[in-house]
Amino acid sequence: MSNAQGVIKFKAESHDFGKIDEGTQATYTFEFTNTGTAPVVIANAQPSCGCTTPDWTKEPVLPGKTGKVTASYNSTGRPGVFNKTITVISNAETPQIALTIKGEVTPKGAEAPAAAPAAAPTVSKTPAAAPAPAAAKKAKKS
């Protein structure tokens, strides 16, 4: 067999984080085995957006050995459902494999809604008090 080729076989190609709190760095490691007959080299792991940071095994993965691709999702300022892909580019039989991470980010303020009404009177007093100093400044200038 002259066409020796590496084959990446991931244990899983998707991961669901479920519900995570906003501000959490959600990280999952996708493990794979080279089930082919030649070393596999991952050239790149391309995230679908800047909120996802990939890392991967940089050295060649020999036949029968394992490697990994780690995906970290930064949930800061991103409440709601997310579904992101990391495209793994390699010299394997399947040159591109899409890995998926998904979940739902719970907004930071969701667990304490009582704080918002308490702040409202303070906000409404500030605009009423603001015109008085402004009027005083104008009177001094004229």
N, CA, C and O atoms as CSV, one atom per row, in Angstrom:
chain,resi,resn,atom,element,x,y,z
A,1,MET,N,N,0.856,-1.192,0.000
A,1,MET,CA,C,0.000,0.000,0.000
A,1,MET,C,C,0.891,1.241,0.000
A,1,MET,O,O,1.486,1.578,1.024
A,2,SER,N,N,0.983,1.902,-1.110
A,2,SER,CA,C,1.875,3.054,-1.235
A,2,SER,C,C,1.227,4.350,-0.749
A,2,SER,O,O,1.927,5.323,-0.468
A,3,ASN,N,N,-0.088,4.372,-0.650
A,3,ASN,CA,C,-0.776,5.575,-0.208
A,3,ASN,C,C,-0.987,5.574,1.306
A,3,ASN,O,O,-2.123,5.530,1.777
A,4,ALA,N,N,0.092,5.622,2.055
A,4,ALA,CA,C,-0.013,5.685,3.514
A,4,ALA,C,C,-0.648,7.021,3.889
A,4,ALA,O,O,-0.242,8.072,3.393
A,5,GLN,N,N,-1.627,6.972,4.750
A,5,GLN,CA,C,-2.311,8.199,5.131
A,5,GLN,C,C,-2.766,8.133,6.582
A,5,GLN,O,O,-3.182,7.086,7.079
A,6,GLY,N,N,-2.674,9.283,7.247
A,6,GLY,CA,C,-3.170,9.388,8.608
A,6,GLY,C,C,-4.675,9.557,8.597
A,6,GLY,O,O,-5.243,10.125,7.664
A,7,VAL,N,N,-5.313,9.060,9.640
A,7,VAL,CA,C,-6.764,9.198,9.779
A,7,VAL,C,C,-7.049,9.697,11.197
A,7,VAL,O,O,-6.682,9.056,12.182
A,8,ILE,N,N,-7.709,10.851,11.277
A,8,ILE,CA,C,-8.084,11.398,12.588
A,8,ILE,C,C,-9.443,10.851,12.966
A,8,ILE,O,O,-10.415,11.018,12.230
A,9,LYS,N,N,-9.513,10.195,14.118
A,9,LYS,CA,C,-10.780,9.683,14.638
A,9,LYS,C,C,-11.006,10.308,16.006
A,9,LYS,O,O,-10.373,9.920,16.988
A,10,PHE,N,N,-11.924,11.290,16.065
A,10,PHE,CA,C,-12.239,11.959,17.327
A,10,PHE,C,C,-13.162,11.088,18.164
A,10,PHE,O,O,-14.026,10.391,17.630
A,11,LYS,N,N,-12.973,11.132,19.493
A,11,LYS,CA,C,-13.888,10.424,20.403
A,11,LYS,C,C,-15.272,11.051,20.305
A,11,LYS,O,O,-16.285,10.354,20.358
A,12,ALA,N,N,-15.305,12.386,20.161
A,12,ALA,CA,C,-16.562,13.132,19.989
A,12,ALA,C,C,-16.255,14.337,19.119
A,12,ALA,O,O,-15.161,14.896,19.199
A,13,GLU,N,N,-17.217,14.747,18.281
A,13,GLU,CA,C,-17.006,15.911,17.418
A,13,GLU,C,C,-17.853,17.102,17.845
A,13,GLU,O,O,-17.847,18.145,17.192
A,14,SER,N,N,-18.594,16.936,18.964
A,14,SER,CA,C,-19.356,18.071,19.497
A,14,SER,C,C,-19.420,17.953,21.013
A,14,SER,O,O,-19.316,16.864,21.579
A,15,HIS,N,N,-19.596,19.112,21.659
A,15,HIS,CA,C,-19.727,19.136,23.113
A,15,HIS,C,C,-20.739,20.200,23.501
A,15,HIS,O,O,-20.696,21.326,23.004
A,16,ASP,N,N,-21.655,19.831,24.399
A,16,ASP,CA,C,-22.664,20.762,24.909
A,16,ASP,C,C,-22.299,21.104,26.351
A,16,ASP,O,O,-22.310,20.236,27.223
A,17,PHE,N,N,-21.973,22.382,26.599
A,17,PHE,CA,C,-21.633,22.835,27.953
A,17,PHE,C,C,-22.864,22.964,28.839
A,17,PHE,O,O,-22.739,23.063,30.059
A,18,GLY,N,N,-24.067,22.964,28.232
A,18,GLY,CA,C,-25.281,23.206,29.010
A,18,GLY,C,C,-25.322,24.678,29.392
A,18,GLY,O,O,-24.911,25.533,28.607
A,19,LYS,N,N,-25.817,24.984,30.597
A,19,LYS,CA,C,-25.889,26.379,31.049
A,19,LYS,C,C,-24.603,26.742,31.787
A,19,LYS,O,O,-24.155,26.030,32.685
A,20,ILE,N,N,-24.026,27.870,31.380
A,20,ILE,CA,C,-22.841,28.390,32.062
A,20,ILE,C,C,-23.097,29.847,32.433
A,20,ILE,O,O,-23.889,30.525,31.779
A,21,ASP,N,N,-22.433,30.327,33.474
A,21,ASP,CA,C,-22.600,31.720,33.899
A,21,ASP,C,C,-21.779,32.641,33.008
A,21,ASP,O,O,-20.668,32.301,32.600
A,22,GLU,N,N,-22.338,33.813,32.710
A,22,GLU,CA,C,-21.621,34.805,31.914
A,22,GLU,C,C,-20.306,35.147,32.606
A,22,GLU,O,O,-20.260,35.305,33.826
A,23,GLY,N,N,-19.246,35.260,31.825
A,23,GLY,CA,C,-17.924,35.548,32.381
A,23,GLY,C,C,-17.076,34.293,32.534
A,23,GLY,O,O,-15.880,34.378,32.810
A,24,THR,N,N,-17.693,33.129,32.354
A,24,THR,CA,C,-16.977,31.853,32.462
A,24,THR,C,C,-16.186,31.589,31.184
A,24,THR,O,O,-16.660,31.872,30.083
A,25,GLN,N,N,-14.989,31.049,31.335
A,25,GLN,CA,C,-14.189,30.591,30.191
A,25,GLN,C,C,-14.499,29.098,30.079
A,25,GLN,O,O,-13.968,28.292,30.843
A,26,ALA,N,N,-15.356,28.733,29.131
A,26,ALA,CA,C,-15.770,27.332,28.967
A,26,ALA,C,C,-14.769,26.630,28.059
A,26,ALA,O,O,-14.573,27.037,26.914
A,27,THR,N,N,-14.137,25.579,28.564
A,27,THR,CA,C,-13.089,24.882,27.811
A,27,THR,C,C,-13.403,23.403,27.708
A,27,THR,O,O,-13.824,22.776,28.680
A,28,TYR,N,N,-13.195,22.850,26.519
A,28,TYR,CA,C,-13.384,21.415,26.304
A,28,TYR,C,C,-12.252,20.899,25.417
A,28,TYR,O,O,-11.840,21.565,24.468
A,29,THR,N,N,-11.759,19.710,25.737
A,29,THR,CA,C,-10.690,19.098,24.954
A,29,THR,C,C,-11.249,17.932,24.150
A,29,THR,O,O,-11.763,16.960,24.704
A,30,PHE,N,N,-11.136,18.053,22.820
A,30,PHE,CA,C,-11.536,16.981,21.910
A,30,PHE,C,C,-10.307,16.090,21.709
A,30,PHE,O,O,-9.268,16.562,21.247
A,31,GLU,N,N,-10.422,14.824,22.049
A,31,GLU,CA,C,-9.301,13.902,21.881
A,31,GLU,C,C,-9.505,13.071,20.619
A,31,GLU,O,O,-10.627,12.699,20.274
A,32,PHE,N,N,-8.391,12.788,19.938
A,32,PHE,CA,C,-8.473,11.963,18.740
A,32,PHE,C,C,-7.346,10.938,18.719
A,32,PHE,O,O,-6.328,11.084,19.395
A,33,THR,N,N,-7.560,9.906,17.926
A,33,THR,CA,C,-6.548,8.874,17.693
A,33,THR,C,C,-6.251,8.845,16.201
A,33,THR,O,O,-7.157,8.968,15.377
A,34,ASN,N,N,-4.985,8.684,15.859
A,34,ASN,CA,C,-4.610,8.504,14.460
A,34,ASN,C,C,-4.776,7.016,14.162
A,34,ASN,O,O,-3.953,6.197,14.571
A,35,THR,N,N,-5.848,6.677,13.446
A,35,THR,CA,C,-6.127,5.268,13.117
A,35,THR,C,C,-5.566,4.892,11.748
A,35,THR,O,O,-5.812,3.793,11.250
A,36,GLY,N,N,-4.809,5.812,11.141
A,36,GLY,CA,C,-4.238,5.552,9.816
A,36,GLY,C,C,-2.851,4.934,9.892
A,36,GLY,O,O,-2.436,4.408,10.925
A,37,THR,N,N,-2.148,5.013,8.769
A,37,THR,CA,C,-0.843,4.356,8.637
A,37,THR,C,C,0.300,5.352,8.482
A,37,THR,O,O,1.440,4.942,8.266
A,38,ALA,N,N,0.023,6.640,8.587
A,38,ALA,CA,C,1.063,7.666,8.478
A,38,ALA,C,C,0.820,8.728,9.552
A,38,ALA,O,O,-0.301,8.864,10.041
A,39,PRO,N,N,1.861,9.483,9.924
A,39,PRO,CA,C,1.674,10.542,10.938
A,39,PRO,C,C,0.681,11.608,10.465
A,39,PRO,O,O,0.597,11.925,9.279
A,40,VAL,N,N,-0.063,12.147,11.427
A,40,VAL,CA,C,-1.015,13.230,11.147
A,40,VAL,C,C,-0.438,14.517,11.738
A,40,VAL,O,O,0.038,14.544,12.873
A,41,VAL,N,N,-0.494,15.578,10.935
A,41,VAL,CA,C,-0.070,16.890,11.415
A,41,VAL,C,C,-1.248,17.841,11.253
A,41,VAL,O,O,-1.773,18.012,10.153
A,42,ILE,N,N,-1.659,18.460,12.360
A,42,ILE,CA,C,-2.725,19.464,12.287
A,42,ILE,C,C,-2.063,20.785,11.910
A,42,ILE,O,O,-1.223,21.301,12.647
A,43,ALA,N,N,-2.446,21.320,10.772
A,43,ALA,CA,C,-1.883,22.582,10.286
A,43,ALA,C,C,-2.527,23.778,10.983
A,43,ALA,O,O,-1.865,24.778,11.258
A,44,ASN,N,N,-3.831,23.664,11.266
A,44,ASN,CA,C,-4.556,24.787,11.861
A,44,ASN,C,C,-5.853,24.288,12.478
A,44,ASN,O,O,-6.389,23.252,12.085
A,45,ALA,N,N,-6.343,25.042,13.449
A,45,ALA,CA,C,-7.677,24.831,14.013
A,45,ALA,C,C,-8.313,26.208,13.995
A,45,ALA,O,O,-7.983,27.067,14.812
A,46,GLN,N,N,-9.231,26.412,13.053
A,46,GLN,CA,C,-9.797,27.733,12.773
A,46,GLN,C,C,-11.154,27.899,13.460
A,46,GLN,O,O,-12.106,27.198,13.115
A,47,PRO,N,N,-11.258,28.826,14.438
A,47,PRO,CA,C,-12.559,29.039,15.093
A,47,PRO,C,C,-13.508,29.833,14.197
A,47,PRO,O,O,-13.072,30.552,13.298
A,48,SER,N,N,-14.815,29.693,14.453
A,48,SER,CA,C,-15.807,30.410,13.652
A,48,SER,C,C,-15.877,31.887,14.027
A,48,SER,O,O,-16.400,32.690,13.254
A,49,CYS,N,N,-15.354,32.265,15.209
A,49,CYS,CA,C,-15.335,33.678,15.596
A,49,CYS,C,C,-14.248,33.909,16.638
A,49,CYS,O,O,-13.648,32.964,17.149
A,50,GLY,N,N,-14.008,35.168,16.943
A,50,GLY,CA,C,-12.955,35.536,17.887
A,50,GLY,C,C,-13.234,35.186,19.337
A,50,GLY,O,O,-12.332,35.263,20.171
A,51,CYS,N,N,-14.462,34.804,19.654
A,51,CYS,CA,C,-14.809,34.467,21.035
A,51,CYS,C,C,-14.341,33.057,21.409
A,51,CYS,O,O,-14.375,32.677,22.579
A,52,THR,N,N,-13.906,32.290,20.412
A,52,THR,CA,C,-13.458,30.914,20.640
A,52,THR,C,C,-11.965,30.821,20.332
A,52,THR,O,O,-11.513,31.230,19.263
A,53,THR,N,N,-11.206,30.278,21.286
A,53,THR,CA,C,-9.762,30.151,21.123
A,53,THR,C,C,-9.382,28.676,21.071
A,53,THR,O,O,-9.615,27.943,22.032
A,54,PRO,N,N,-8.796,28.232,19.949
A,54,PRO,CA,C,-8.388,26.837,19.863
A,54,PRO,C,C,-6.913,26.633,20.236
A,54,PRO,O,O,-6.101,27.552,20.133
A,55,ASP,N,N,-6.593,25.434,20.660
A,55,ASP,CA,C,-5.217,25.003,20.853
A,55,ASP,C,C,-5.186,23.549,20.409
A,55,ASP,O,O,-6.207,22.866,20.481
A,56,TRP,N,N,-4.044,23.062,19.954
A,56,TRP,CA,C,-4.015,21.699,19.434
A,56,TRP,C,C,-2.622,21.114,19.533
A,56,TRP,O,O,-1.647,21.831,19.755
A,57,THR,N,N,-2.540,19.807,19.368
A,57,THR,CA,C,-1.265,19.099,19.366
A,57,THR,C,C,-0.483,19.573,18.145
A,57,THR,O,O,-0.931,19.407,17.010
A,58,LYS,N,N,0.696,20.169,18.385
A,58,LYS,CA,C,1.478,20.754,17.289
A,58,LYS,C,C,2.407,19.729,16.619
A,58,LYS,O,O,2.683,19.842,15.424
A,59,GLU,N,N,2.891,18.737,17.372
A,59,GLU,CA,C,3.813,17.767,16.781
A,59,GLU,C,C,3.041,16.684,16.028
A,59,GLU,O,O,1.855,16.477,16.284
A,60,PRO,N,N,3.717,15.985,15.087
A,60,PRO,CA,C,3.036,14.913,14.342
A,60,PRO,C,C,2.505,13.830,15.285
A,60,PRO,O,O,3.177,13.436,16.238
A,61,VAL,N,N,1.289,13.357,15.005
A,61,VAL,CA,C,0.680,12.289,15.796
A,61,VAL,C,C,0.873,10.995,15.011
A,61,VAL,O,O,0.296,10.812,13.939
A,62,LEU,N,N,1.688,10.111,15.557
A,62,LEU,CA,C,2.021,8.863,14.872
A,62,LEU,C,C,0.838,7.904,14.847
A,62,LEU,O,O,-0.058,8.015,15.684
A,63,PRO,N,N,0.817,6.965,13.906
A,63,PRO,CA,C,-0.279,5.980,13.851
A,63,PRO,C,C,-0.449,5.275,15.205
A,63,PRO,O,O,0.524,4.832,15.816
A,64,GLY,N,N,-1.706,5.183,15.656
A,64,GLY,CA,C,-2.018,4.537,16.926
A,64,GLY,C,C,-1.904,5.455,18.126
A,64,GLY,O,O,-2.317,5.085,19.225
A,65,LYS,N,N,-1.349,6.650,17.936
A,65,LYS,CA,C,-1.174,7.597,19.040
A,65,LYS,C,C,-2.332,8.588,19.074
A,65,LYS,O,O,-3.134,8.664,18.143
A,66,THR,N,N,-2.403,9.353,20.181
A,66,THR,CA,C,-3.505,10.300,20.351
A,66,THR,C,C,-3.011,11.740,20.354
A,66,THR,O,O,-1.850,12.024,20.649
A,67,GLY,N,N,-3.918,12.623,20.022
A,67,GLY,CA,C,-3.668,14.060,20.057
A,67,GLY,C,C,-4.923,14.744,20.551
A,67,GLY,O,O,-5.905,14.088,20.895
A,68,LYS,N,N,-4.887,16.073,20.585
A,68,LYS,CA,C,-6.075,16.779,21.078
A,68,LYS,C,C,-6.219,18.149,20.436
A,68,LYS,O,O,-5.258,18.757,19.966
A,69,VAL,N,N,-7.460,18.602,20.438
A,69,VAL,CA,C,-7.813,19.962,20.038
A,69,VAL,C,C,-8.651,20.510,21.184
A,69,VAL,O,O,-9.691,19.948,21.530
A,70,THR,N,N,-8.189,21.616,21.771
A,70,THR,CA,C,-8.902,22.226,22.895
A,70,THR,C,C,-9.577,23.500,22.414
A,70,THR,O,O,-8.960,24.320,21.734
A,71,ALA,N,N,-10.847,23.664,22.771
A,71,ALA,CA,C,-11.603,24.862,22.403
A,71,ALA,C,C,-12.016,25.588,23.675
A,71,ALA,O,O,-12.592,24.988,24.582
A,72,SER,N,N,-11.716,26.895,23.739
A,72,SER,CA,C,-12.116,27.720,24.883
A,72,SER,C,C,-13.053,28.814,24.385
A,72,SER,O,O,-12.723,29.557,23.461
A,73,TYR,N,N,-14.234,28.903,25.013
A,73,TYR,CA,C,-15.229,29.912,24.650
A,73,TYR,C,C,-15.286,30.955,25.750
A,73,TYR,O,O,-15.503,30.628,26.917
A,74,ASN,N,N,-15.088,32.222,25.372
A,74,ASN,CA,C,-15.150,33.320,26.335
A,74,ASN,C,C,-16.577,33.863,26.357
A,74,ASN,O,O,-17.027,34.473,25.388
A,75,SER,N,N,-17.290,33.641,27.467
A,75,SER,CA,C,-18.709,34.015,27.543
A,75,SER,C,C,-18.940,35.444,28.031
A,75,SER,O,O,-20.092,35.870,28.122
A,76,THR,N,N,-17.903,36.188,28.344
A,76,THR,CA,C,-18.051,37.552,28.855
A,76,THR,C,C,-18.771,38.437,27.843
A,76,THR,O,O,-18.334,38.568,26.700
A,77,GLY,N,N,-19.883,39.044,28.274
A,77,GLY,CA,C,-20.646,39.943,27.413
A,77,GLY,C,C,-21.416,39.239,26.306
A,77,GLY,O,O,-21.860,39.880,25.353
A,78,ARG,N,N,-21.579,37.912,26.425
A,78,ARG,CA,C,-22.284,37.159,25.380
A,78,ARG,C,C,-23.384,36.280,25.975
A,78,ARG,O,O,-23.326,35.057,25.849
A,79,PRO,N,N,-24.398,36.891,26.629
A,79,PRO,CA,C,-25.480,36.055,27.167
A,79,PRO,C,C,-26.302,35.425,26.048
A,79,PRO,O,O,-26.389,35.964,24.945
A,80,GLY,N,N,-26.904,34.277,26.348
A,80,GLY,CA,C,-27.752,33.608,25.363
A,80,GLY,C,C,-27.122,32.335,24.843
A,80,GLY,O,O,-26.090,31.882,25.338
A,81,VAL,N,N,-27.761,31.766,23.837
A,81,VAL,CA,C,-27.339,30.489,23.271
A,81,VAL,C,C,-26.142,30.714,22.337
A,81,VAL,O,O,-26.104,31.688,21.585
A,82,PHE,N,N,-25.171,29.803,22.394
A,82,PHE,CA,C,-24.061,29.857,21.441
A,82,PHE,C,C,-23.843,28.488,20.818
A,82,PHE,O,O,-24.111,27.456,21.432
A,83,ASN,N,N,-23.354,28.504,19.591
A,83,ASN,CA,C,-23.051,27.283,18.843
A,83,ASN,C,C,-21.881,27.641,17.928
A,83,ASN,O,O,-22.065,28.304,16.907
A,84,LYS,N,N,-20.682,27.201,18.297
A,84,LYS,CA,C,-19.461,27.607,17.587
A,84,LYS,C,C,-18.761,26.392,17.002
A,84,LYS,O,O,-18.849,25.288,17.540
A,85,THR,N,N,-18.067,26.609,15.896
A,85,THR,CA,C,-17.316,25.513,15.280
A,85,THR,C,C,-15.829,25.841,15.249
A,85,THR,O,O,-15.429,27.003,15.182
A,86,ILE,N,N,-15.032,24.797,15.297
A,86,ILE,CA,C,-13.592,24.886,15.109
A,86,ILE,C,C,-13.288,23.940,13.956
A,86,ILE,O,O,-13.532,22.738,14.058
A,87,THR,N,N,-12.761,24.471,12.866
A,87,THR,CA,C,-12.428,23.639,11.714
A,87,THR,C,C,-10.977,23.198,11.839
A,87,THR,O,O,-10.057,24.016,11.833
A,88,VAL,N,N,-10.792,21.882,11.951
A,88,VAL,CA,C,-9.460,21.303,12.095
A,88,VAL,C,C,-8.941,20.963,10.702
A,88,VAL,O,O,-9.550,20.181,9.972
A,89,ILE,N,N,-7.803,21.564,10.344
A,89,ILE,CA,C,-7.205,21.361,9.023
A,89,ILE,C,C,-5.923,20.552,9.213
A,89,ILE,O,O,-5.039,20.949,9.972
A,90,SER,N,N,-5.828,19.418,8.519
A,90,SER,CA,C,-4.666,18.536,8.692
A,90,SER,C,C,-4.319,17.833,7.381
A,90,SER,O,O,-4.957,18.049,6.351
A,91,ASN,N,N,-3.307,17.001,7.445
A,91,ASN,CA,C,-2.904,16.201,6.291
A,91,ASN,C,C,-3.571,14.827,6.299
A,91,ASN,O,O,-3.159,13.928,5.566
A,92,ALA,N,N,-4.596,14.669,7.124
A,92,ALA,CA,C,-5.280,13.378,7.254
A,92,ALA,C,C,-6.149,13.087,6.035
A,92,ALA,O,O,-6.336,13.938,5.165
A,93,GLU,N,N,-6.670,11.870,5.994
A,93,GLU,CA,C,-7.546,11.417,4.914
A,93,GLU,C,C,-8.716,12.393,4.716
A,93,GLU,O,O,-9.085,12.711,3.585
A,94,THR,N,N,-9.291,12.861,5.827
A,94,THR,CA,C,-10.322,13.910,5.792
A,94,THR,C,C,-9.598,15.194,6.184
A,94,THR,O,O,-9.331,15.404,7.367
A,95,PRO,N,N,-9.269,16.066,5.213
A,95,PRO,CA,C,-8.418,17.228,5.515
A,95,PRO,C,C,-9.063,18.302,6.391
A,95,PRO,O,O,-8.362,19.095,7.020
A,96,GLN,N,N,-10.414,18.328,6.432
A,96,GLN,CA,C,-11.095,19.296,7.297
A,96,GLN,C,C,-12.172,18.581,8.099
A,96,GLN,O,O,-13.011,17.867,7.549
A,97,ILE,N,N,-12.129,18.789,9.411
A,97,ILE,CA,C,-13.145,18.225,10.305
A,97,ILE,C,C,-13.667,19.369,11.166
A,97,ILE,O,O,-12.885,20.109,11.762
A,98,ALA,N,N,-14.994,19.514,11.232
A,98,ALA,CA,C,-15.601,20.568,12.038
A,98,ALA,C,C,-15.984,20.020,13.411
A,98,ALA,O,O,-16.741,19.057,13.525
A,99,LEU,N,N,-15.443,20.657,14.447
A,99,LEU,CA,C,-15.815,20.325,15.820
A,99,LEU,C,C,-16.768,21.413,16.294
A,99,LEU,O,O,-16.627,22.573,15.905
A,100,THR,N,N,-17.738,21.049,17.133
A,100,THR,CA,C,-18.752,22.005,17.568
A,100,THR,C,C,-18.806,22.075,19.091
A,100,THR,O,O,-18.781,21.056,19.780
A,101,ILE,N,N,-18.883,23.308,19.597
A,101,ILE,CA,C,-19.170,23.516,21.022
A,101,ILE,C,C,-20.422,24.370,21.103
A,101,ILE,O,O,-20.613,25.288,20.306
A,102,LYS,N,N,-21.268,24.064,22.067
A,102,LYS,CA,C,-22.496,24.841,22.212
A,102,LYS,C,C,-22.899,24.895,23.679
A,102,LYS,O,O,-22.377,24.163,24.520
A,103,GLY,N,N,-23.829,25.772,23.951
A,103,GLY,CA,C,-24.331,25.917,25.311
A,103,GLY,C,C,-25.181,27.161,25.412
A,103,GLY,O,O,-25.529,27.788,24.412
A,104,GLU,N,N,-25.509,27.507,26.655
A,104,GLU,CA,C,-26.312,28.713,26.903
A,104,GLU,C,C,-25.680,29.488,28.042
A,104,GLU,O,O,-25.442,28.948,29.122
A,105,VAL,N,N,-25.408,30.773,27.786
A,105,VAL,CA,C,-24.784,31.638,28.777
A,105,VAL,C,C,-25.884,32.362,29.561
A,105,VAL,O,O,-26.709,33.072,28.987
A,106,THR,N,N,-25.879,32.168,30.877
A,106,THR,CA,C,-26.830,32.836,31.758
A,106,THR,C,C,-26.309,34.243,32.036
A,106,THR,O,O,-25.179,34.390,32.504
A,107,PRO,N,N,-27.110,35.297,31.758
A,107,PRO,CA,C,-26.643,36.670,31.989
A,107,PRO,C,C,-26.258,36.904,33.445
A,107,PRO,O,O,-26.841,36.317,34.357
A,108,LYS,N,N,-25.260,37.775,33.651
A,108,LYS,CA,C,-24.753,38.060,34.993
A,108,LYS,C,C,-25.846,38.532,35.948
A,108,LYS,O,O,-25.920,38.043,37.075
A,109,GLY,N,N,-26.703,39.475,35.524
A,109,GLY,CA,C,-27.716,40.048,36.405
A,109,GLY,C,C,-28.960,39.196,36.587
A,109,GLY,O,O,-29.868,39.598,37.314
A,110,ALA,N,N,-29.031,38.031,35.949
A,110,ALA,CA,C,-30.256,37.231,35.946
A,110,ALA,C,C,-30.650,36.747,37.334
A,110,ALA,O,O,-31.840,36.622,37.626
A,111,GLU,N,N,-29.662,36.469,38.204
A,111,GLU,CA,C,-30.010,35.915,39.514
A,111,GLU,C,C,-30.359,36.985,40.548
A,111,GLU,O,O,-30.789,36.645,41.651
A,112,ALA,N,N,-30.186,38.282,40.219
A,112,ALA,CA,C,-30.482,39.333,41.191
A,112,ALA,C,C,-31.320,40.457,40.577
A,112,ALA,O,O,-30.837,41.584,40.463
A,113,PRO,N,N,-32.573,40.174,40.176
A,113,PRO,CA,C,-33.385,41.231,39.561
A,113,PRO,C,C,-33.828,42.300,40.548
A,113,PRO,O,O,-34.236,43.378,40.116
A,114,ALA,N,N,-33.765,42.053,41.867
A,114,ALA,CA,C,-34.196,43.024,42.881
A,114,ALA,C,C,-33.294,44.253,42.900
A,114,ALA,O,O,-33.726,45.317,43.345
A,115,ALA,N,N,-32.078,44.138,42.439
A,115,ALA,CA,C,-31.136,45.254,42.463
A,115,ALA,C,C,-31.551,46.369,41.503
A,115,ALA,O,O,-31.307,47.541,41.787
A,116,ALA,N,N,-32.163,46.033,40.391
A,116,ALA,CA,C,-32.520,47.042,39.396
A,116,ALA,C,C,-33.551,48.057,39.903
A,116,ALA,O,O,-33.319,49.253,39.721
A,117,PRO,N,N,-34.677,47.667,40.529
A,117,PRO,CA,C,-35.632,48.667,41.006
A,117,PRO,C,C,-35.039,49.585,42.075
A,117,PRO,O,O,-35.399,50.761,42.125
A,118,ALA,N,N,-34.157,49.097,42.914
A,118,ALA,CA,C,-33.548,49.919,43.958
A,118,ALA,C,C,-32.702,51.023,43.337
A,118,ALA,O,O,-32.617,52.120,43.889
A,119,ALA,N,N,-32.079,50.749,42.198
A,119,ALA,CA,C,-31.222,51.731,41.545
A,119,ALA,C,C,-32.047,52.792,40.813
A,119,ALA,O,O,-31.563,53.904,40.605
A,120,ALA,N,N,-33.267,52.476,40.426
A,120,ALA,CA,C,-34.081,53.385,39.623
A,120,ALA,C,C,-34.314,54.747,40.290
A,120,ALA,O,O,-34.145,55.761,39.612
A,121,PRO,N,N,-34.694,54.837,41.589
A,121,PRO,CA,C,-34.913,56.157,42.187
A,121,PRO,C,C,-33.637,57.009,42.172
A,121,PRO,O,O,-33.715,58.221,41.970
A,122,THR,N,N,-32.490,56.409,42.379
A,122,THR,CA,C,-31.233,57.156,42.359
A,122,THR,C,C,-31.017,57.769,40.989
A,122,THR,O,O,-30.604,58.924,40.881
A,123,VAL,N,N,-31.293,57.003,39.939
A,123,VAL,CA,C,-31.112,57.482,38.568
A,123,VAL,C,C,-32.076,58.634,38.288
A,123,VAL,O,O,-31.688,59.615,37.654
A,124,SER,N,N,-33.336,58.532,38.754
A,124,SER,CA,C,-34.315,59.579,38.456
A,124,SER,C,C,-34.020,60.864,39.229
A,124,SER,O,O,-34.386,61.942,38.759
A,125,LYS,N,N,-33.376,60.795,40.390
A,125,LYS,CA,C,-33.031,62.012,41.152
A,125,LYS,C,C,-31.899,62.773,40.471
A,125,LYS,O,O,-31.899,64.004,40.464
A,126,THR,N,N,-30.934,62.051,39.898
A,126,THR,CA,C,-29.757,62.684,39.300
A,126,THR,C,C,-30.122,63.669,38.187
A,126,THR,O,O,-29.621,64.793,38.201
A,127,PRO,N,N,-30.987,63.290,37.209
A,127,PRO,CA,C,-31.307,64.258,36.149
A,127,PRO,C,C,-32.018,65.505,36.682
A,127,PRO,O,O,-31.821,66.595,36.145
A,128,ALA,N,N,-32.835,65.368,37.722
A,128,ALA,CA,C,-33.552,66.515,38.275
A,128,ALA,C,C,-32.566,67.476,38.935
A,128,ALA,O,O,-32.743,68.691,38.840
A,129,ALA,N,N,-31.549,66.968,39.589
A,129,ALA,CA,C,-30.583,67.811,40.286
A,129,ALA,C,C,-29.571,68.421,39.321
A,129,ALA,O,O,-29.008,69.477,39.609
A,130,ALA,N,N,-29.334,67.781,38.192
A,130,ALA,CA,C,-28.301,68.236,37.260
A,130,ALA,C,C,-28.555,69.627,36.663
A,130,ALA,O,O,-27.601,70.394,36.542
A,131,PRO,N,N,-29.796,69.997,36.281
A,131,PRO,CA,C,-29.976,71.316,35.651
A,131,PRO,C,C,-29.644,72.486,36.576
A,131,PRO,O,O,-29.215,73.533,36.092
A,132,ALA,N,N,-29.825,72.345,37.873
A,132,ALA,CA,C,-29.574,73.457,38.794
A,132,ALA,C,C,-28.120,73.924,38.742
A,132,ALA,O,O,-27.893,75.121,38.566
A,133,PRO,N,N,-27.116,73.041,38.887
A,133,PRO,CA,C,-25.723,73.520,38.790
A,133,PRO,C,C,-25.418,74.099,37.411
A,133,PRO,O,O,-24.666,75.067,37.298
A,134,ALA,N,N,-25.995,73.515,36.366
A,134,ALA,CA,C,-25.760,74.014,35.016
A,134,ALA,C,C,-26.298,75.435,34.882
A,134,ALA,O,O,-25.650,76.286,34.274
A,135,ALA,N,N,-27.470,75.696,35.442
A,135,ALA,CA,C,-28.071,77.031,35.373
A,135,ALA,C,C,-27.220,78.021,36.155
A,135,ALA,O,O,-27.058,79.164,35.729
A,136,ALA,N,N,-26.679,77.603,37.286
A,136,ALA,CA,C,-25.842,78.469,38.103
A,136,ALA,C,C,-24.574,78.842,37.350
A,136,ALA,O,O,-24.129,79.988,37.412
A,137,LYS,N,N,-23.991,77.884,36.639
A,137,LYS,CA,C,-22.759,78.141,35.873
A,137,LYS,C,C,-23.042,79.157,34.759
A,137,LYS,O,O,-22.238,80.056,34.512
A,138,LYS,N,N,-24.196,79.004,34.088
A,138,LYS,CA,C,-24.539,79.911,32.998
A,138,LYS,C,C,-24.714,81.334,33.542
A,138,LYS,O,O,-24.289,82.300,32.907
A,139,ALA,N,N,-25.333,81.457,34.704
A,139,ALA,CA,C,-25.593,82.761,35.301
A,139,ALA,C,C,-24.265,83.449,35.634
A,139,ALA,O,O,-24.147,84.659,35.439
A,140,LYS,N,N,-23.283,82.728,36.119
A,140,LYS,CA,C,-21.976,83.304,36.472
A,140,LYS,C,C,-21.242,83.803,35.232
A,140,LYS,O,O,-20.564,84.829,35.275
A,141,LYS,N,N,-21.385,83.051,34.093
A,141,LYS,CA,C,-20.669,83.408,32.876
A,141,LYS,C,C,-21.226,84.693,32.252
A,141,LYS,O,O,-20.455,85.467,31.685
A,142,SER,N,N,-22.513,84.942,32.335
A,142,SER,CA,C,-23.110,86.071,31.635
A,142,SER,C,C,-22.741,87.404,32.221
A,142,SER,O,O,-23.179,88.440,31.721
